[in-house]
């Protein structure tokens, strides 16, 4: 076999259809676009237009809700933590936070916080300082002799006043009934 003898298998690559190249090609003249009108032209942007009828996407009711400032957490399982301890990437004695997890290679980058999941088994006693931990994860960590410290987020003064107003309104409603 030589380089000049290498070629694709028969039927491996198919030539594209060149439209508008005469009546003999089978896709000449209107090039498969029908006759006249907006859709026969280039750059048609009709989208969901239904000739003035209320479009389907506006007739159907909207469902659900997307939180505006949704937090994205790094999720770490107990099994992953145990693997890191076994491999010598994490030390059971010191406090483990997001920076320690990044340094050990468990996390690639810090997002809005770290969430510990109770998946897997933990044997090492770890002192974790994280944003969130599931109930099963807390129980497993404490059973192994470790501890979980949750980081409290600072609440802005504006948020506190809003919460106070909302609580007052709810109290007034409850008293009115």
Residue pairs with C-beta under 8 A, 6 or more apart in sequence:
17 27
18 25
19 25
19 27
19 28
19 31
19 32
20 27
20 28
20 29
20 31
21 27
21 28
22 28
23 29
30 40
33 39
33 40
34 40
38 44
38 46
39 46
48 55
48 56
48 57
49 55
50 56
71 111
71 112
71 113
72 111
72 112
73 111
73 112
73 113
73 114
73 115
73 131
73 132
74 98
74 101
74 107
74 110
74 111
74 113
74 114
74 115
75 115
75 117
76 101
76 106
76 107
76 114
76 115
76 116
76 117
77 116
77 117
77 118
77 119
77 120
78 116
78 117
78 118
78 119
78 120
78 121
78 122
78 137
78 140
78 141
79 119
79 120
79 121
79 122
80 106
80 120
81 90
81 106
81 116
81 122
81 124
81 126
82 120
82 121
82 122
82 123
82 124
84 90
84 104
84 105
84 106
85 91
85 92
85 123
85 124
85 126
89 104
89 105
89 106
90 96
90 100
90 104
90 106
90 124
90 126
92 124
92 125
92 126
92 146
93 127
94 100
94 127
95 127
95 128
95 129
95 149
96 126
96 127
96 128
96 129
97 114
97 128
97 129
97 130
98 107
98 110
98 113
98 114
98 130
99 110
101 107
101 114
102 108
102 109
102 110
107 114
112 131
113 130
113 131
113 132
113 151
114 130
114 131
114 132
115 130
115 131
115 132
115 133
115 134
116 128
116 130
116 132
116 133
116 134
116 137
116 141
116 148
117 134
117 137
118 134
118 135
118 136
118 137
118 138
118 139
118 140
121 140
122 140
122 141
122 144
122 146
123 144
124 144
124 146
125 144
125 145
125 146
126 141
126 144
126 146
127 146
127 147
127 149
128 141
128 146
128 147
128 148
128 149
129 149
129 151
130 148
130 149
130 150
130 151
131 150
131 151
131 153
132 150
133 141
133 148
133 150
137 148
138 148
141 147
141 148
142 148
155 163
